Amino acid sequence: MYYCRRYNNGLDFYESISAPLNKRVLLHLNVILMINLIRSLGAYFLSTLRGMGHMFIFLMNSVYLIFMPPFKFNLLLRQIRFIGNKSLVVILLTGACTGMVLALQLFYILRKFGSEALLGPGIALSLLRELGPVLSALMVTGRAGSALTAEIGMMKISEQIDALTAMALNPIRYLIVPNIVGAVIAFPLLTAIFDVIGIFGGYMVGVKLLGISAGTYFSLMESYVDMQDIMVGIYKSFSFGIIVSWICCYKGFYTGYGAQGVSKSTTEAVVMSSILILIWDYSLGSLLL
């Protein structure tokens, strides 16, 4: 502690005096710090819980409007084309590269155990159950999900959504419902294309490059892969379509104003969708084993 002494000539000087602090003061400060910490954590928890509830209500409202006529099929077809057809090139390239890399790595691992013949089933099961749904969902999130968030966000800040409300039109019916239904339809189709291209890429590397018999590659795949493995990938892609469209549409619909608000919402949508895809993949995979 430092004490100030003033002399008659008006000059000041400070003298350092080491003395123990009062225990009551220390205890009081610790209690205040602990209360502030608990208050901050509680405020963050309540804010997060409030946001999750708002997002869930948004999803339930969208699902409710799916089954309420009239349904805009022209908007649905446009969104299926936007999410599915325009993402096809990315899916083809990613699927082919994934299958070829997977063939190389699995062949290197299986050769250590003398099981090179199991390369085909290993590639098929890896793509059908895990890599196909997850990687295709991540690719579509980066290409189509970010664009959905930016598009709806620009409509929000330019007051086009307010104009729909002023004309007694439900903006969720016209903007959100076609995106969710289109994603639910497009994601399983894109995942199926990803799986087929990935298996063919593994065939090109395993058979044409590494010398495995084509008959062995496909015959053992038929023996080890059953319908349940295919349905696991379909269930995952179906749920990923709901997650990506829900998060991206929500972030765009409630974006902040200005270019900075749209860019922030787009980044948050892609990051949150990617994280939820990985978390939900593990959760659903553990349930479907």
C-alpha positions as CSV (number, residue, x, y, z in Angstrom):
1,M,0.0,0.0,0.0
2,Y,1.1,3.6,-0.7
3,Y,0.5,6.5,1.7
4,C,0.8,10.2,0.9
5,R,2.3,12.6,3.4
6,R,2.0,16.4,2.9
7,Y,4.5,18.8,4.5
8,N,4.2,22.5,5.4
9,N,6.2,23.5,2.3
10,G,3.6,21.9,0.0
11,L,5.9,19.1,-1.3
12,D,4.5,15.6,-1.6
13,F,6.3,12.3,-1.5
14,Y,5.2,8.7,-1.4
15,E,6.4,6.1,0.9
16,S,5.9,2.4,0.3
17,I,4.7,0.6,3.4
18,S,4.2,-3.1,3.2
19,A,1.2,-4.1,5.3
20,P,-1.2,-7.0,5.1
21,L,-4.5,-6.3,3.5
22,N,-7.6,-6.5,5.5
23,K,-9.1,-10.0,5.2
24,R,-12.6,-8.7,5.1
25,V,-11.8,-6.5,2.1
26,L,-10.3,-9.5,0.3
27,L,-13.3,-11.6,1.1
28,H,-15.6,-8.9,-0.1
29,L,-13.7,-8.5,-3.4
30,N,-13.7,-12.3,-4.0
31,V,-17.5,-12.4,-3.4
32,I,-18.1,-9.5,-5.8
33,L,-15.9,-11.2,-8.5
34,M,-17.7,-14.5,-8.1
35,I,-21.1,-12.8,-8.3
36,N,-20.1,-10.9,-11.5
37,L,-18.8,-14.2,-13.0
38,I,-22.0,-16.0,-12.2
39,R,-24.1,-13.1,-13.5
40,S,-22.1,-13.1,-16.8
41,L,-22.4,-16.9,-17.3
42,G,-26.1,-16.8,-16.5
43,A,-26.7,-13.9,-19.0
44,Y,-24.8,-15.8,-21.7
45,F,-26.7,-19.0,-21.0
46,L,-30.1,-17.3,-21.0
47,S,-29.2,-15.5,-24.2
48,T,-28.1,-18.7,-25.9
49,L,-31.2,-20.5,-24.7
50,R,-33.4,-17.7,-25.9
51,G,-31.7,-17.8,-29.3
52,M,-32.2,-21.6,-29.6
53,G,-35.9,-21.2,-28.7
54,H,-36.3,-18.6,-31.3
55,M,-34.6,-20.8,-34.0
56,F,-36.8,-23.8,-33.0
57,I,-40.0,-21.7,-33.3
58,F,-38.8,-20.5,-36.7
59,L,-38.3,-24.1,-37.8
60,M,-41.7,-25.2,-36.5
61,N,-43.4,-22.3,-38.2
62,S,-41.8,-23.3,-41.5
63,V,-42.7,-26.9,-41.1
64,Y,-46.3,-26.0,-40.4
65,L,-46.5,-23.8,-43.5
66,I,-45.3,-26.7,-45.6
67,F,-48.5,-28.5,-45.2
68,M,-50.7,-25.4,-45.5
69,P,-52.0,-24.7,-49.0
70,P,-51.3,-23.1,-51.4
71,F,-47.8,-24.5,-52.1
72,K,-45.6,-22.7,-54.6
73,F,-44.2,-25.4,-56.8
74,N,-42.5,-23.0,-59.2
75,L,-40.5,-21.6,-56.3
76,L,-39.7,-25.2,-55.1
77,L,-38.4,-26.2,-58.6
78,R,-36.3,-23.1,-58.7
79,Q,-34.7,-23.8,-55.4
80,I,-34.1,-27.5,-56.2
81,R,-32.2,-26.3,-59.3
82,F,-30.3,-23.7,-57.3
83,I,-29.3,-26.1,-54.5
84,G,-29.0,-29.3,-56.5
85,N,-28.2,-28.7,-60.1
86,K,-25.7,-25.8,-59.5
87,S,-23.9,-27.8,-56.8
88,L,-23.4,-30.8,-59.1
89,V,-19.9,-29.9,-60.4
90,V,-18.6,-29.5,-56.8
91,I,-20.2,-32.8,-55.8
92,L,-18.7,-34.6,-58.8
93,L,-15.2,-33.3,-58.2
94,T,-15.3,-33.9,-54.5
95,G,-16.7,-37.4,-54.8
96,A,-14.2,-38.5,-57.4
97,C,-11.2,-37.1,-55.4
98,T,-12.5,-38.6,-52.2
99,G,-12.9,-42.1,-53.7
100,M,-9.4,-42.0,-55.3
101,V,-7.7,-40.9,-52.1
102,L,-9.7,-43.4,-50.1
103,A,-8.6,-46.2,-52.4
104,L,-5.0,-45.3,-52.0
105,Q,-5.0,-45.0,-48.3
106,L,-7.2,-48.1,-47.7
107,F,-5.0,-50.2,-50.0
108,Y,-1.9,-49.1,-48.1
109,I,-3.6,-50.2,-44.8
110,L,-5.2,-53.4,-46.0
111,R,-1.9,-54.6,-47.6
112,K,-0.3,-54.7,-44.2
113,F,-2.9,-57.4,-43.2
114,G,-3.0,-59.2,-46.6
115,S,-6.6,-58.1,-47.2
116,E,-6.4,-56.1,-50.4
117,A,-9.5,-57.8,-51.7
118,L,-11.6,-55.9,-49.1
119,L,-10.8,-52.6,-50.8
120,G,-14.2,-52.4,-52.6
121,P,-16.3,-53.0,-49.5
122,G,-14.2,-50.7,-47.4
123,I,-14.6,-47.8,-49.9
124,A,-18.4,-48.5,-50.3
125,L,-19.1,-48.6,-46.6
126,S,-17.0,-45.5,-45.9
127,L,-18.8,-43.5,-48.5
128,L,-22.3,-44.8,-48.0
129,R,-22.4,-44.5,-44.2
130,E,-20.1,-41.5,-43.4
131,L,-18.1,-39.7,-46.0
132,G,-20.8,-39.3,-48.7
133,P,-23.5,-37.6,-46.6
134,V,-21.0,-35.5,-44.5
135,L,-18.8,-34.3,-47.3
136,S,-21.6,-33.6,-49.7
137,A,-23.5,-31.6,-47.0
138,L,-20.4,-29.6,-46.2
139,M,-19.8,-28.8,-49.9
140,V,-23.4,-27.7,-50.4
141,T,-23.3,-25.6,-47.3
142,G,-20.3,-23.7,-48.6
143,R,-21.7,-23.2,-52.1
144,A,-25.5,-23.0,-51.7
145,G,-26.0,-22.4,-48.0
146,S,-23.9,-19.2,-47.9
147,A,-25.7,-18.0,-51.0
148,L,-29.1,-18.5,-49.4
149,T,-28.1,-16.6,-46.3
150,A,-26.7,-13.7,-48.4
151,E,-29.7,-13.6,-50.7
152,I,-32.3,-13.5,-47.9
153,G,-30.1,-11.1,-45.9
154,M,-30.0,-8.7,-48.8
155,M,-33.8,-8.9,-49.1
156,K,-34.0,-8.1,-45.4
157,I,-31.9,-5.0,-45.4
158,S,-33.4,-3.8,-48.7
159,E,-36.9,-4.1,-47.0
160,Q,-38.3,-6.6,-49.5
161,I,-39.4,-8.8,-46.7
162,D,-41.2,-5.9,-45.1
163,A,-42.9,-5.3,-48.4
164,L,-44.2,-8.8,-48.5
165,T,-45.5,-8.4,-45.0
166,A,-47.2,-5.1,-46.0
167,M,-48.9,-6.8,-48.9
168,A,-50.4,-9.4,-46.4
169,L,-48.1,-12.1,-47.7
170,N,-46.2,-14.5,-45.4
171,P,-42.5,-14.1,-46.1
172,I,-41.7,-17.5,-44.6
173,R,-44.1,-19.2,-47.0
174,Y,-42.5,-17.6,-50.0
175,L,-38.9,-17.5,-49.0
176,I,-38.2,-20.2,-46.4
177,V,-40.5,-23.1,-47.1
178,P,-39.3,-23.6,-50.7
179,N,-35.7,-23.6,-49.5
180,I,-36.3,-26.2,-46.8
181,V,-38.3,-28.5,-49.0
182,G,-35.8,-28.1,-51.9
183,A,-32.9,-28.9,-49.6
184,V,-34.6,-32.0,-48.3
185,I,-35.1,-33.3,-51.8
186,A,-31.7,-32.2,-53.2
187,F,-29.4,-33.4,-50.4
188,P,-30.2,-37.2,-50.7
189,L,-29.9,-37.0,-54.5
190,L,-26.5,-35.2,-54.3
191,T,-25.3,-37.7,-51.7
192,A,-26.3,-40.6,-54.0
193,I,-24.3,-39.0,-56.8
194,F,-21.4,-38.5,-54.5
195,D,-21.4,-42.1,-53.4
196,V,-21.6,-43.4,-57.0
197,I,-18.8,-41.2,-58.3
198,G,-16.7,-42.0,-55.2
199,I,-17.0,-45.7,-55.7
200,F,-16.1,-45.3,-59.4
201,G,-13.1,-43.2,-58.4
202,G,-12.0,-45.9,-56.1
203,Y,-12.5,-48.4,-58.9
204,M,-10.2,-46.4,-61.2
205,V,-7.4,-46.3,-58.7
206,G,-7.9,-49.8,-57.2
207,V,-8.4,-51.7,-60.4
208,K,-6.6,-49.6,-63.1
209,L,-3.7,-48.3,-61.0
210,L,-3.2,-50.8,-58.1
211,G,-4.1,-54.0,-60.0
212,I,-7.0,-55.4,-58.0
213,S,-9.4,-57.6,-59.9
214,A,-12.6,-55.8,-61.0
215,G,-14.7,-58.8,-60.2
216,T,-13.2,-58.9,-56.7
217,Y,-13.8,-55.2,-56.2
218,F,-17.5,-55.4,-57.0
219,S,-18.4,-58.9,-55.9
220,L,-17.2,-58.5,-52.4
221,M,-18.9,-55.1,-52.3
222,E,-22.2,-56.8,-53.0
223,S,-21.5,-59.3,-50.2
224,Y,-20.7,-56.9,-47.5
225,V,-22.9,-53.9,-48.3
226,D,-26.6,-54.3,-47.5
227,M,-29.7,-52.0,-47.6
228,Q,-29.3,-50.8,-44.1
229,D,-25.9,-49.2,-44.9
230,I,-27.5,-47.4,-47.8
231,M,-30.5,-46.2,-45.7
232,V,-28.1,-44.8,-43.0
233,G,-26.6,-42.5,-45.6
234,I,-30.1,-41.5,-46.8
235,Y,-31.3,-40.7,-43.3
236,K,-28.2,-38.6,-42.6
237,S,-28.5,-36.6,-45.9
238,F,-32.2,-36.0,-45.3
239,S,-31.5,-34.6,-41.8
240,F,-28.5,-32.6,-43.1
241,G,-30.8,-30.9,-45.7
242,I,-33.1,-29.8,-42.9
243,I,-30.2,-28.5,-40.7
244,V,-28.4,-26.5,-43.5
245,S,-31.6,-24.9,-44.9
246,W,-32.9,-24.1,-41.5
247,I,-29.7,-22.5,-40.2
248,C,-28.9,-20.6,-43.4
249,C,-32.5,-19.3,-43.9
250,Y,-32.7,-18.2,-40.2
251,K,-29.5,-16.3,-40.3
252,G,-30.5,-14.5,-43.4
253,F,-34.0,-13.8,-42.2
254,Y,-32.7,-12.2,-39.0
255,T,-29.6,-10.6,-40.3
256,G,-28.2,-7.3,-39.1
257,Y,-28.5,-4.2,-41.3
258,G,-25.8,-3.2,-43.7
259,A,-23.1,-5.1,-45.6
260,Q,-21.3,-5.9,-42.4
261,G,-24.5,-7.5,-41.0
262,V,-25.0,-9.7,-44.1
263,S,-21.4,-10.8,-44.1
264,K,-21.5,-11.7,-40.4
265,S,-24.7,-13.7,-40.8
266,T,-23.3,-15.6,-43.8
267,T,-20.2,-16.5,-41.9
268,E,-22.2,-17.6,-38.8
269,A,-24.5,-19.7,-41.0
270,V,-21.7,-21.6,-42.7
271,V,-19.8,-22.2,-39.4
272,M,-22.9,-23.2,-37.4
273,S,-24.2,-25.5,-40.1
274,S,-20.8,-27.2,-40.5
275,I,-20.5,-27.8,-36.7
276,L,-24.1,-29.1,-36.4
277,I,-23.5,-31.4,-39.4
278,L,-20.5,-33.0,-37.6
279,I,-22.3,-33.2,-34.2
280,W,-25.5,-34.6,-35.7
281,D,-23.5,-37.1,-37.8
282,Y,-22.0,-38.6,-34.7
283,S,-25.3,-38.6,-32.8
284,L,-27.3,-40.2,-35.6
285,G,-24.5,-42.6,-36.4
286,S,-24.3,-43.9,-32.9
287,L,-28.1,-44.4,-32.9
288,L,-28.2,-46.3,-36.2
289,L,-25.3,-48.7,-35.5
